[in-house]
Each structure stands twice: as structure tokens, then as C-alpha cells.
Amino acid sequence: MFALTHHTENQMPKFLFVQSSIRGAASVSGQLAASLKEQLDVIPGNEILERNLGGNPLPVLDGALLDALFAPADALDSVQKAQTALVTTLIDELKAADTVVLSAGMYNFGVPVQLKTWFDYVLQAGRTFRYTASGPEGLVKGKRAILLVATGSVYSKGPTATADFMVPHLKQLLSFIGITDVTVVRAEGLAFGPDAAKAGLEKAAAEIRTLKTA
Ligand SMILES: Cc1cc2nc3c(=O)[nH]c(=O)nc-3n(C[C@H](O)[C@H](O)[C@H](O)COP(=O)(O)O)c2cc1C
């Protein structure tokens, strides 16, 4: 059994769902997120905020945005102001959450570009991490993450486990900003025929049901 939140007594537990599938209603990781949301919805007081990156993709980080992030506020044009304001909004959403739920399908052995871009926005020196004399330090502390992952093959064990460049990458990105309490739920083997897909989905659904609110 897992305690699902880090909230303290009398605080409304806040969940940030960041969804990144490009497959809309067909998304398996989206279905996992929907199951978890249903479970959370029935508990009074839970606050759920959603960022659907698949449906509303962030523009990929480019040189113009990078320049804007390092320029003084009064030097920004209106486009740059909107871009940097969006970065601030995303960081605020992250910092406000007790639990961050990232749902993602594996695309070409890695993180969907939509989710990678979200990290490119929220990993900001001085705001979500900083460099110290003894190395980097995450500044987003006291939070928990849940990864809801869908894959065609199997990566939790067996010969293809070493080809999982998604979950280790996500854990690294999270730990860099200070989130080291990470639970991974995998729906895997989805491309191995209907029986394997059904079993993979059922296993993930059962794991989601064991995620309990504190
Ligand atoms: C563009 C694309 C690339 C994919 N690459 C992989 C892969 O490298 N390994 C894998 O196991 N499955 C791969 N798959 C299968 C997906 O991981 C699987 O369909 C999963 O359900 C996708 O998540 P989603 O349904 O939430 O979008 C790929 C699917 C797509 C659409």
C-alpha cells in the first residue's frame, strides 16, 4: 500500500496530472490517468489540476525562449512576456502540487517530446534547482510523483529492460529538481496481442487501485 500524498492535516491534497499522449481518447496512459483521477475524485477535498500536453502541446524550447528566460523583464517583447509567463505558470503549478502524476506512452524508447518539453520549461536554475559548490540541488522538495507508463513491449524485466530510456530519464529529471519519491505503474506488453495487452492493462489497473490516499 502507498500513501498517495504528502499533505499535512487540514490541507487539501493537490494533484497535478500532466498528460502527454498524442493519441487522444485511444491513449492507454491517458486511460490509466483517468482511472486514478476517478479514484481521487470520490475523496472530498482532493484538488486535481490537469495539463494535457498531448492536446495542447507546448512549443519546443528554442533559442528565442531561452534568451527570453535570461533577459531582464523590461527588455522582453509581448511574445517573450507571454512565453516567460507560461514558464512561470507551469512552475507554479508544479510547486503547488503535493503529488505530480505524469502519464506517458513510450515513443521510440523515450519520453514523448511533449513531456520532455514540459521538463525543458520547468527545469529552471534558481527556481526548481540550483548549482552549489557541492553540485546540483533540487528545490522542489517534499513531493511525490507517480508515473503512469504505457509501452508496447515489456521493460520491467527481461531482455528489453535495458532499452527503457523513458522511466530512468523521467526519474532523473524528477530527482534533479528534488522529487525522489517516485512510484511507477506500467501497462506493458500492449503490442504483444490482445491477451497480453489485456493482462498488461489489468495489472496496471490493479496497481492503481492500491494507491491509497493518506
Ligand atoms: C510513435 C510511437 C512510437 C512508439 N515507440 C515504442 C517503443 O519504442 N517501444 C515500445 O515498447 N512501444 C512503443 N510504442 C507503443 C506505445 O508505447 C504504446 O502504444 C502506448 O500505448 C503509447 O501510449 P499512449 O497510448 O498513452 O499514447 C510506440 C507508439 C507510437 C505511437
The ligand as an ORCA input file, in Angstrom:
! r2SCAN-3c Opt
* xyz 0 1
  C       5.257      6.917    -32.349
  C       5.224      5.712    -31.448
  C       6.408      5.150    -31.040
  C       6.390      4.038    -30.204
  N       7.572      3.512    -29.767
  C       7.564      2.471    -28.889
  C       8.781      1.956    -28.358
  O       9.871      2.410    -28.659
  N       8.713      0.906    -27.511
  C       7.516      0.370    -27.115
  O       7.526     -0.557    -26.330
  N       6.356      0.854    -27.580
  C       6.352      1.881    -28.458
  N       5.173      2.392    -28.919
  C       3.907      1.847    -28.401
  C       3.381      2.762    -27.315
  O       4.255      2.832    -26.229
  C       2.017      2.286    -26.864
  O       1.135      2.378    -27.984
  C       1.459      3.126    -25.748
  O       0.124      2.734    -25.517
  C       1.506      4.595    -26.085
  O       0.977      5.354    -25.016
  P      -0.386      6.168    -25.226
  O      -1.400      5.138    -25.669
  O      -0.721      6.747    -23.922
  O      -0.107      7.189    -26.279
  C       5.163      3.483    -29.790
  C       3.962      4.082    -30.223
  C       3.990      5.178    -31.030
  C       2.687      5.816    -31.449
*
